[in-house]
């Protein structure tokens, strides 16, 4: 009988298996017919993966099917106890630190008092060729949620 693994251990296995098999995140996404950003996020532990898709991914990666229920469980998201130190993640953190207040003001000016949902949400990443060096294009697409006062009448 296999000892139960936690999500972090399974994520480590996923990353190692993907590299060992020479699979790209895009290939894994195509195998389950899901967006590449969502698939990558899910395989890194930030989204629950429906069991039927988890089985496909486990098979592709050569993982034991015992990982499927863990992949399907609701994860603990966004665990960032300190400023990120990975350079790529830090630059996103830095960009939101610099432009976040301006984005907030523009959302309020254009939509009213509210927020962009990160639940009713999608994100995409593209590569744009540029003479000065390739550009990273990240698109956040979230539903606007207005703040509403609900009285207890």
N, CA, C and O atoms as a DFTB+ gen file, in Angstrom:
612 C
 N C O
     1  1       0.835      -1.180       0.000
     2  2       0.000       0.000       0.000
     3  2       0.884       1.249       0.000
     4  3       1.871       1.330       0.731
     5  1       0.508       2.216      -0.833
     6  2       1.285       3.452      -0.926
     7  2       0.974       4.380       0.232
     8  3      -0.174       4.490       0.661
     9  1       1.999       5.046       0.734
    10  2       1.805       6.049       1.775
    11  2       1.197       7.287       1.121
    12  3       1.596       7.679       0.025
    13  1       0.234       7.895       1.797
    14  2      -0.416       9.086       1.262
    15  2       0.595      10.219       1.131
    16  3       1.418      10.447       2.019
    17  1       0.515      10.918       0.008
    18  2       1.399      12.057      -0.222
    19  2       0.616      13.342      -0.059
    20  3      -0.598      13.369      -0.257
    21  1       1.314      14.408       0.302
    22  2       0.646      15.698       0.361
    23  2       0.785      16.411      -0.985
    24  3       1.511      15.960      -1.870
    25  1       0.081      17.522      -1.119
    26  2       0.029      18.233      -2.403
    27  2       1.408      18.719      -2.829
    28  3       1.740      18.674      -4.014
    29  1       2.215      19.184      -1.879
    30  2       3.560      19.673      -2.212
    31  2       4.407      18.543      -2.802
    32  3       5.112      18.746      -3.791
    33  1       4.339      17.360      -2.200
    34  2       5.110      16.220      -2.696
    35  2       4.642      15.808      -4.093
    36  3       5.454      15.473      -4.955
    37  1       3.334      15.836      -4.306
    38  2       2.799      15.489      -5.629
    39  2       3.239      16.522      -6.664
    40  3       3.589      16.164      -7.789
    41  1       3.223      17.802      -6.287
    42  2       3.678      18.852      -7.202
    43  2       5.128      18.626      -7.594
    44  3       5.489      18.781      -8.761
    45  1       5.957      18.263      -6.635
    46  2       7.364      17.972      -6.933
    47  2       7.480      16.809      -7.918
    48  3       8.305      16.848      -8.830
    49  1       6.656      15.778      -7.738
    50  2       6.655      14.639      -8.663
    51  2       6.211      15.070     -10.064
    52  3       6.781      14.635     -11.064
    53  1       5.196      15.922     -10.125
    54  2       4.681      16.409     -11.409
    55  2       5.776      17.151     -12.163
    56  3       6.005      16.894     -13.345
    57  1       6.449      18.067     -11.484
    58  2       7.503      18.854     -12.126
    59  2       8.628      17.940     -12.613
    60  3       9.105      18.088     -13.738
    61  1       9.048      17.006     -11.776
    62  2      10.124      16.087     -12.159
    63  2       9.704      15.203     -13.329
    64  3      10.482      15.000     -14.262
    65  1       8.481      14.674     -13.287
    66  2       8.002      13.792     -14.353
    67  2       7.861      14.540     -15.673
    68  3       8.200      14.007     -16.729
    69  1       7.368      15.761     -15.617
    70  2       7.212      16.568     -16.836
    71  2       8.571      16.773     -17.506
    72  3       8.703      16.619     -18.720
    73  1       9.566      17.117     -16.712
    74  2      10.909      17.327     -17.260
    75  2      11.509      16.024     -17.774
    76  3      12.108      15.996     -18.848
    77  1      11.352      14.959     -17.021
    78  2      11.917      13.667     -17.418
    79  2      11.305      13.164     -18.727
    80  3      11.988      12.544     -19.542
    81  1      10.024      13.434     -18.918
    82  2       9.327      12.970     -20.119
    83  2       9.416      13.969     -21.267
    84  3       8.958      13.681     -22.373
    85  1       9.999      15.135     -21.017
    86  2      10.145      16.144     -22.064
    87  2       8.825      16.758     -22.486
    88  3       8.683      17.203     -23.624
    89  1       7.856      16.787     -21.579
    90  2       6.543      17.352     -21.899
    91  2       6.523      18.844     -21.577
    92  3       7.134      19.286     -20.604
    93  1       5.823      19.605     -22.392
    94  2       5.644      21.022     -22.108
    95  2       4.315      21.201     -21.371
    96  3       3.439      20.338     -21.420
    97  1       4.187      22.335     -20.690
    98  2       2.905      22.657     -20.048
    99  2       1.819      22.725     -21.114
   100  3       0.689      22.297     -20.878
   101  1       2.153      23.260     -22.285
   102  2       1.179      23.366     -23.382
   103  2       0.687      21.983     -23.798
   104  3      -0.510      21.798     -24.015
   105  1       1.585      21.016     -23.911
   106  2       1.176      19.651     -24.288
   107  2       0.252      19.046     -23.242
   108  3      -0.717      18.368     -23.585
   109  1       0.543      19.284     -21.979
   110  2      -0.324      18.765     -20.921
   111  2      -1.699      19.430     -20.989
   112  3      -2.720      18.765     -20.810
   113  1      -1.728      20.733     -21.246
   114  2      -3.004      21.451     -21.369
   115  2      -3.819      20.916     -22.548
   116  3      -5.028      20.711     -22.439
   117  1      -3.154      20.698     -23.652
   118  2      -3.850      20.177     -24.837
   119  2      -4.420      18.792     -24.579
   120  3      -5.484      18.455     -25.097
   121  1      -3.730      17.992     -23.792
   122  2      -4.187      16.627     -23.495
   123  2      -5.512      16.627     -22.737
   124  3      -6.303      15.693     -22.869
   125  1      -5.756      17.667     -21.947
   126  2      -7.006      17.734     -21.183
   127  2      -7.951      18.827     -21.704
   128  3      -9.001      19.088     -21.118
   129  1      -7.555      19.458     -22.816
   130  2      -8.386      20.480     -23.470
   131  2      -8.734      21.635     -22.518
   132  3      -9.888      22.052     -22.418
   133  1      -7.715      22.134     -21.829
   134  2      -7.861      23.267     -20.913
   135  2      -6.818      24.322     -21.269
   136  3      -5.815      24.001     -21.908
   137  1      -7.037      25.584     -20.863
   138  2      -6.036      26.628     -21.121
   139  2      -4.713      26.310     -20.425
   140  3      -4.691      25.728     -19.341
   141  1      -3.619      26.701     -21.064
   142  2      -2.295      26.376     -20.544
   143  2      -2.020      27.039     -19.202
   144  3      -1.394      26.422     -18.340
   145  1      -2.467      28.277     -18.995
   146  2      -2.204      28.936     -17.715
   147  2      -2.964      28.223     -16.599
   148  3      -2.416      27.996     -15.520
   149  1      -4.221      27.870     -16.854
   150  2      -5.007      27.153     -15.838
   151  2      -4.370      25.797     -15.538
   152  3      -4.221      25.424     -14.374
   153  1      -3.994      25.065     -16.580
   154  2      -3.412      23.733     -16.401
   155  2      -2.120      23.806     -15.600
   156  3      -1.899      23.009     -14.689
   157  1      -1.275      24.759     -15.941
   158  2      -0.010      24.915     -15.220
   159  2      -0.276      25.261     -13.761
   160  3       0.333      24.682     -12.862
   161  1      -1.182      26.199     -13.524
   162  2      -1.547      26.585     -12.159
   163  2      -2.089      25.376     -11.391
   164  3      -1.740      25.162     -10.230
   165  1      -2.937      24.599     -12.042
   166  2      -3.521      23.419     -11.389
   167  2      -2.450      22.391     -11.048
   168  3      -2.435      21.843      -9.946
   169  1      -1.561      22.136     -11.990
   170  2      -0.512      21.141     -11.742
   171  2       0.500      21.619     -10.702
   172  3       1.202      20.809     -10.096
   173  1       0.572      22.923     -10.500
   174  2       1.443      23.465      -9.453
   175  2       0.702      23.629      -8.130
   176  3       1.241      24.187      -7.174
   177  1      -0.546      23.137      -8.078
   178  2      -1.260      23.049      -6.819
   179  2      -2.229      24.169      -6.500
   180  3      -2.669      24.282      -5.356
   181  1      -2.578      25.002      -7.471
   182  2      -3.420      26.157      -7.181
   183  2      -4.863      26.024      -7.666
   184  3      -5.665      26.928      -7.435
   185  1      -5.212      24.933      -8.325
   186  2      -6.574      24.708      -8.804
   187  2      -6.928      23.235      -8.573
   188  3      -6.060      22.371      -8.700
   189  1      -8.175      22.938      -8.240
   190  2      -8.561      21.522      -8.179
   191  2      -8.706      20.977      -9.597
   192  3      -9.260      21.646     -10.470
   193  1      -8.217      19.784      -9.821
   194  2      -8.302      19.152     -11.142
   195  2      -9.374      18.075     -11.082
   196  3      -9.250      17.129     -10.303
   197  1     -10.434      18.198     -11.895
   198  2     -11.460      17.155     -11.898
   199  2     -10.822      15.769     -12.079
   200  3      -9.862      15.608     -12.833
   201  1     -11.371      14.782     -11.379
   202  2     -10.777      13.443     -11.342
   203  2     -10.516      12.871     -12.731
   204  3      -9.461      12.281     -12.965
   205  1     -11.463      13.036     -13.655
   206  2     -11.273      12.454     -14.986
   207  2     -10.075      13.084     -15.707
   208  3      -9.382      12.410     -16.469
   209  1      -9.836      14.374     -15.464
   210  2      -8.672      15.035     -16.062
   211  2      -7.401      14.663     -15.293
   212  3      -6.334      14.509     -15.887
   213  1      -7.522      14.521     -13.994
   214  2      -6.392      14.096     -13.180
   215  2      -5.876      12.734     -13.593
   216  3      -4.669      12.491     -13.579
   217  1      -6.790      11.839     -13.965
   218  2      -6.386      10.503     -14.417
   219  2      -5.579      10.588     -15.710
   220  3      -4.565       9.906     -15.863
   221  1      -6.034      11.428     -16.636
   222  2      -5.312      11.610     -17.909
   223  2      -3.908      12.141     -17.629
   224  3      -2.924      11.644     -18.176
   225  1      -3.831      13.152     -16.776
   226  2      -2.537      13.760     -16.468
   227  2      -1.623      12.787     -15.728
   228  3      -0.434      12.702     -16.034
   229  1      -2.163      12.057     -14.764
   230  2      -1.363      11.075     -14.030
   231  2      -0.777      10.044     -14.997
   232  3       0.397       9.687     -14.899
   233  1      -1.609       9.571     -15.932
   234  2      -1.133       8.589     -16.907
   235  2      -0.040       9.174     -17.798
   236  3       0.984       8.531     -18.029
   237  1      -0.255      10.386     -18.297
   238  2       0.747      11.030     -19.156
   239  2       2.078      11.221     -18.430
   240  3       3.149      11.064     -19.016
   241  1       1.990      11.558     -17.161
   242  2       3.193      11.836     -16.380
   243  2       3.784      10.582     -15.725
   244  3       4.858      10.632     -15.125
   245  1       3.073       9.465     -15.849
   246  2       3.562       8.224     -15.254
   247  2       3.451       8.210     -13.741
   248  3       4.257       7.572     -13.063
   249  1       2.456       8.913     -13.206
   250  2       2.240       8.959     -11.762
   251  2       1.199       7.926     -11.358
   252  3       0.326       7.570     -12.150
   253  1       1.294       7.456     -10.144
   254  2       0.320       6.522      -9.614
   255  2      -1.047       7.201      -9.528
   256  3      -1.128       8.384      -9.201
   257  1      -2.104       6.474      -9.814
   258  2      -3.461       7.033      -9.778
   259  2      -3.883       7.474      -8.374
   260  3      -4.895       8.158      -8.222
   261  1      -3.127       7.095      -7.359
   262  2      -3.463       7.526      -5.997
   263  2      -3.328       9.036      -5.824
   264  3      -3.808       9.585      -4.832
   265  1      -2.684       9.714      -6.771
   266  2      -2.550      11.180      -6.678
   267  2      -3.834      11.891      -7.090
   268  3      -4.032      13.055      -6.741
   269  1      -4.700      11.217      -7.819
   270  2      -5.890      11.865      -8.400
   271  2      -6.797      12.515      -7.350
   272  3      -7.181      13.669      -7.543
   273  1      -7.158      11.849      -6.260
   274  2      -8.010      12.524      -5.271
   275  2      -7.360      13.759      -4.650
   276  3      -8.047      14.724      -4.315
   277  1      -6.054      13.728      -4.500
   278  2      -5.363      14.896      -3.948
   279  2      -5.389      16.030      -4.962
   280  3      -5.589      17.187      -4.593
   281  1      -5.189      15.707      -6.239
   282  2      -5.257      16.728      -7.288
   283  2      -6.659      17.331      -7.388
   284  3      -6.807      18.500      -7.743
   285  1      -7.680      16.541      -7.078
   286  2      -9.070      16.999      -7.181
   287  2      -9.521      17.811      -5.966
   288  3     -10.531      18.511      -6.031
   289  1      -8.794      17.726      -4.884
   290  2      -9.190      18.440      -3.663
   291  2      -9.013      19.946      -3.823
   292  3      -8.144      20.410      -4.561
   293  1      -9.851      20.697      -3.119
   294  2      -9.727      22.153      -3.133
   295  2      -8.398      22.521      -2.471
   296  3      -8.138      22.120      -1.336
   297  1      -7.559      23.282      -3.175
   298  2      -6.237      23.606      -2.636
   299  2      -6.254      24.804      -1.693
   300  3      -7.226      25.555      -1.624
   301  1      -5.164      24.957      -0.981
   302  2      -4.900      26.192      -0.246
   303  2      -4.178      27.078      -1.252
   304  3      -3.069      26.761      -1.681
   305  1      -4.801      28.179      -1.626
   306  2      -4.260      29.015      -2.688
   307  2      -3.432      30.178      -2.152
   308  3      -3.620      30.647      -1.030
   309  1      -2.510      30.620      -3.001
   310  2      -1.809      31.868      -2.785
   311  2      -0.989      31.961      -1.523
   312  3      -0.886      33.042      -0.943
   313  1      -0.411      30.883      -1.083
   314  2       0.410      30.912       0.128
   315  2       1.707      31.660      -0.145
   316  3       2.664      31.088      -0.667
   317  1       1.732      32.925       0.206
   318  2       2.899      33.774      -0.010
   319  2       3.177      34.509       1.292
   320  3       2.779      35.665       1.435
   321  1       3.853      33.869       2.248
   322  2       4.023      34.472       3.567
   323  2       4.961      35.677       3.591
   324  3       4.965      36.430       4.565
   325  1       5.739      35.869       2.558
   326  2       6.688      36.977       2.517
   327  2       6.820      37.459       1.083
   328  3       6.246      36.871       0.167
   329  1       7.573      38.525       0.892
   330  2       7.834      39.011      -0.461
   331  2       8.519      37.885      -1.237
   332  3       9.503      37.318      -0.762
   333  1       8.010      37.558      -2.422
   334  2       8.610      36.461      -3.183
   335  2      10.064      36.764      -3.557
   336  3      10.425      37.914      -3.805
   337  1      10.880      35.728      -3.591
   338  2      12.278      35.908      -3.950
   339  2      12.607      35.398      -5.347
   340  3      13.650      35.743      -5.903
   341  1      11.722      34.573      -5.923
   342  2      11.949      34.148      -7.303
   343  2      11.862      35.391      -8.199
   344  3      10.878      36.127      -8.118
   345  1      12.869      35.645      -9.055
   346  2      12.893      36.883      -9.835
   347  2      11.650      37.125     -10.700
   348  3      11.175      38.257     -10.788
   349  1      11.126      36.089     -11.328
   350  2       9.947      36.279     -12.179
   351  2       8.729      36.647     -11.343
   352  3       8.006      37.586     -11.678
   353  1       8.498      35.920     -10.266
   354  2       7.351      36.217      -9.408
   355  2       7.538      37.567      -8.731
   356  3       6.575      38.318      -8.579
   357  1       8.762      37.885      -8.322
   358  2       9.017      39.177      -7.681
   359  2       8.702      40.328      -8.631
   360  3       8.150      41.340      -8.197
   361  1       9.035      40.202      -9.911
   362  2       8.776      41.288     -10.868
   363  2       7.276      41.510     -11.038
   364  3       6.837      42.647     -11.212
   365  1       6.492      40.447     -10.990
   366  2       5.031      40.616     -11.036
   367  2       4.553      41.319      -9.768
   368  3       3.711      42.214      -9.824
   369  1       5.090      40.912      -8.642
   370  2       4.781      41.532      -7.353
   371  2       5.153      43.016      -7.399
   372  3       4.384      43.874      -6.964
   373  1       6.346      43.303      -7.933
   374  2       6.828      44.677      -8.052
   375  2       5.931      45.489      -8.993
   376  3       5.588      46.633      -8.695
   377  1       5.554      44.894     -10.128
   378  2       4.704      45.603     -11.090
   379  2       3.362      45.965     -10.464
   380  3       2.851      47.063     -10.683
   381  1       2.790      45.048      -9.686
   382  2       1.524      45.366      -9.023
   383  2       1.722      46.395      -7.913
   384  3       0.832      47.200      -7.639
   385  1       2.889      46.365      -7.279
   386  2       3.184      47.376      -6.277
   387  2       3.271      48.766      -6.892
   388  3       2.811      49.742      -6.299
   389  1       3.857      48.856      -8.075
   390  2       4.025      50.141      -8.755
   391  2       2.727      50.577      -9.444
   392  3       2.315      51.730      -9.313
   393  1       2.087      49.666     -10.171
   394  2       0.921      50.035     -10.981
   395  2      -0.417      49.703     -10.340
   396  3      -1.461      50.158     -10.808
   397  1      -0.394      48.899      -9.252
   398  2      -1.646      48.508      -8.599
   399  2      -2.528      49.676      -8.202
   400  3      -3.720      49.655      -8.506
   401  1      -1.989      50.712      -7.527
   402  2      -2.838      51.841      -7.165
   403  2      -3.455      52.548      -8.377
   404  3      -4.604      52.986      -8.324
   405  1      -2.692      52.657      -9.462
   406  2      -3.234      53.289     -10.674
   407  2      -4.325      52.407     -11.290
   408  3      -5.359      52.912     -11.727
   409  1      -4.095      51.108     -11.325
   410  2      -5.104      50.187     -11.858
   411  2      -6.376      50.274     -11.020
   412  3      -7.479      50.309     -11.567
   413  1      -6.229      50.308      -9.699
   414  2      -7.376      50.433      -8.795
   415  2      -8.154      51.706      -9.093
   416  3      -9.379      51.672      -9.213
   417  1      -7.454      52.825      -9.213
   418  2      -8.125      54.104      -9.503
   419  2      -8.874      54.053     -10.824
   420  3      -9.997      54.547     -10.926
   421  1      -8.252      53.457     -11.834
   422  2      -8.888      53.386     -13.148
   423  2     -10.086      52.443     -13.144
   424  3     -11.084      52.712     -13.814
   425  1     -10.003      51.352     -12.405
   426  2     -11.172      50.467     -12.274
   427  2     -12.323      51.242     -11.646
   428  3     -13.454      51.172     -12.126
   429  1     -12.040      51.977     -10.579
   430  2     -13.104      52.749      -9.912
   431  2     -13.647      53.837     -10.813
   432  3     -14.855      54.072     -10.830
   433  1     -12.792      54.504     -11.557
   434  2     -13.241      55.569     -12.452
   435  2     -14.114      55.020     -13.580
   436  3     -15.129      55.618     -13.937
   437  1     -13.710      53.876     -14.136
   438  2     -14.407      53.339     -15.297
   439  2     -15.584      52.420     -14.958
   440  3     -16.517      52.294     -15.750
   441  1     -15.544      51.768     -13.770
   442  2     -16.576      50.793     -13.419
   443  2     -17.383      51.182     -12.192
   444  3     -18.525      50.748     -12.039
   445  1     -16.807      51.991     -11.319
   446  2     -17.454      52.328     -10.064
   447  2     -16.746      51.654      -8.898
   448  3     -15.674      51.070      -9.052
   449  1     -17.371      51.750      -7.730
   450  2     -16.780      51.196      -6.514
   451  2     -16.934      49.683      -6.525
   452  3     -18.049      49.172      -6.425
   453  1     -15.830      48.969      -6.645
   454  2     -15.875      47.514      -6.691
   455  2     -14.495      46.946      -6.955
   456  3     -13.485      47.645      -6.868
   457  1     -14.475      45.669      -7.278
   458  2     -13.215      44.953      -7.486
   459  2     -13.307      44.061      -8.718
   460  3     -14.391      43.796      -9.238
   461  1     -12.145      43.606      -9.170
   462  2     -12.089      42.589     -10.214
   463  2     -12.051      41.232      -9.521
   464  3     -11.221      41.001      -8.642
   465  1     -12.933      40.356      -9.911
   466  2     -12.965      39.018      -9.333
   467  2     -11.730      38.230      -9.743
   468  3     -11.285      38.307     -10.888
   469  1     -11.188      37.480      -8.812
   470  2     -10.147      36.506      -9.130
   471  2     -10.735      35.098      -9.072
   472  3     -10.014      34.106      -9.185
   473  1     -12.059      35.026      -8.893
   474  2     -12.765      33.745      -8.898
   475  2     -13.446      33.561     -10.255
   476  3     -13.298      32.515     -10.887
   477  1     -14.186      34.571     -10.699
   478  2     -14.768      34.572     -12.041
   479  2     -13.732      35.261     -12.913
   480  3     -13.823      36.463     -13.159
   481  1     -12.745      34.499     -13.384
   482  2     -11.488      35.075     -13.835
   483  2     -10.781      34.143     -14.812
   484  3     -10.915      32.922     -14.734
   485  1     -10.043      34.726     -15.714
   486  2      -9.113      33.950     -16.536
   487  2      -7.849      34.783     -16.722
   488  3      -7.858      36.002     -16.555
   489  1      -6.785      34.112     -17.065
   490  2      -5.511      34.783     -17.319
   491  2      -4.874      34.101     -18.515
   492  3      -4.991      32.888     -18.695
   493  1      -4.199      34.898     -19.329
   494  2      -3.534      34.349     -20.505
   495  2      -2.158      34.987     -20.611
   496  3      -1.946      36.108     -20.148
   497  1      -1.244      34.280     -21.214
   498  2       0.103      34.796     -21.429
   499  2       0.462      34.589     -22.887
   500  3       0.223      33.526     -23.460
   501  1       1.036      35.619     -23.473
   502  2       1.450      35.562     -24.873
   503  2       2.861      36.108     -25.011
   504  3       3.354      36.840     -24.154
   505  1       3.490      35.735     -26.106
   506  2       4.810      36.242     -26.457
   507  2       4.631      37.157     -27.658
   508  3       4.042      36.769     -28.667
   509  1       5.144      38.379     -27.539
   510  2       5.045      39.347     -28.623
   511  2       6.465      39.680     -29.088
   512  3       7.293      40.141     -28.302
   513  1       6.732      39.444     -30.357
   514  2       8.040      39.745     -30.920
   515  2       8.210      41.260     -31.000
   516  3       7.299      41.980     -31.409
   517  1       9.387      41.726     -30.604
   518  2       9.669      43.160     -30.593
   519  2      11.134      43.345     -30.961
   520  3      11.981      42.577     -30.505
   521  1      11.453      44.352     -31.779
   522  2      12.848      44.552     -32.183
   523  2      13.806      44.756     -30.997
   524  3      14.981      44.400     -31.088
   525  1      13.321      45.315     -29.907
   526  2      14.166      45.551     -28.743
   527  2      14.230      44.359     -27.803
   528  3      14.866      44.442     -26.752
   529  1      13.597      43.273     -28.148
   530  2      13.544      42.071     -27.298
   531  2      12.105      41.614     -27.146
   532  3      11.194      42.434     -27.036
   533  1      11.905      40.328     -27.140
   534  2      10.556      39.779     -27.032
   535  2       9.852      40.324     -25.795
   536  3      10.485      40.582     -24.771
   537  1       8.537      40.496     -25.900
   538  2       7.715      41.065     -24.839
   539  2       6.811      39.983     -24.252
   540  3       6.345      39.090     -24.960
   541  1       6.574      40.079     -22.954
   542  2       5.642      39.209     -22.248
   543  2       4.327      39.970     -22.131
   544  3       4.295      41.089     -21.618
   545  1       3.241      39.363     -22.606
   546  2       1.925      39.989     -22.518
   547  2       1.060      39.124     -21.606
   548  3       0.774      37.968     -21.919
   549  1       0.650      39.693     -20.480
   550  2      -0.189      38.983     -19.523
   551  2      -1.545      39.683     -19.503
   552  3      -1.623      40.896     -19.307
   553  1      -2.603      38.918     -19.706
   554  2      -3.954      39.468     -19.712
   555  2      -4.744      38.869     -18.556
   556  3      -4.928      37.654     -18.483
   557  1      -5.212      39.735     -17.648
   558  2      -6.138      39.337     -16.594
   559  2      -7.527      39.691     -17.069
   560  3      -7.757      40.812     -17.525
   561  1      -8.458      38.763     -16.974
   562  2      -9.826      38.972     -17.418
   563  2     -10.748      38.548     -16.280
   564  3     -11.095      37.374     -16.152
   565  1     -11.140      39.524     -15.452
   566  2     -11.971      39.225     -14.289
   567  2     -13.276      39.985     -14.316
   568  3     -13.334      41.132     -14.760
   569  1     -14.305      39.348     -13.846
   570  2     -15.618      39.982     -13.753
   571  2     -15.562      41.130     -12.744
   572  3     -14.934      41.005     -11.693
   573  1     -16.215      42.241     -13.062
   574  2     -16.300      43.354     -12.124
   575  2     -17.382      43.043     -11.098
   576  3     -18.508      42.683     -11.444
   577  1     -17.018      43.190      -9.838
   578  2     -17.954      42.949      -8.740
   579  2     -18.139      44.253      -7.972
   580  3     -17.234      44.685      -7.259
   581  1     -19.313      44.889      -8.112
   582  2     -19.526      46.150      -7.389
   583  2     -19.739      45.890      -5.902
   584  3     -20.327      44.882      -5.510
   585  1     -19.254      46.813      -5.087
   586  2     -19.551      46.743      -3.656
   587  2     -21.013      47.116      -3.483
   588  3     -21.473      48.100      -4.062
   589  1     -21.734      46.358      -2.711
   590  2     -23.154      46.606      -2.487
   591  2     -23.459      46.529      -1.003
   592  3     -22.930      45.673      -0.293
   593  1     -24.316      47.428      -0.540
   594  2     -24.783      47.413       0.832
   595  2     -26.064      46.610       0.860
   596  3     -27.027      46.945       0.171
   597  1     -26.081      45.557       1.646
   598  2     -27.281      44.748       1.808
   599  2     -27.762      44.901       3.248
   600  3     -27.132      44.411       4.185
   601  1     -28.879      45.584       3.405
   602  2     -29.402      45.746       4.761
   603  2     -30.067      44.454       5.207
   604  3     -30.492      43.645       4.382
   605  1     -30.151      44.272       6.495
   606  2     -30.729      43.059       7.085
   607  2     -32.218      43.249       7.361
   608  3     -32.733      42.748       8.361
   609  1     -32.904      43.963       6.490
   610  2     -34.352      44.221       6.697
   611  2     -35.155      42.955       6.659
   612  3     -36.376      42.994       6.814
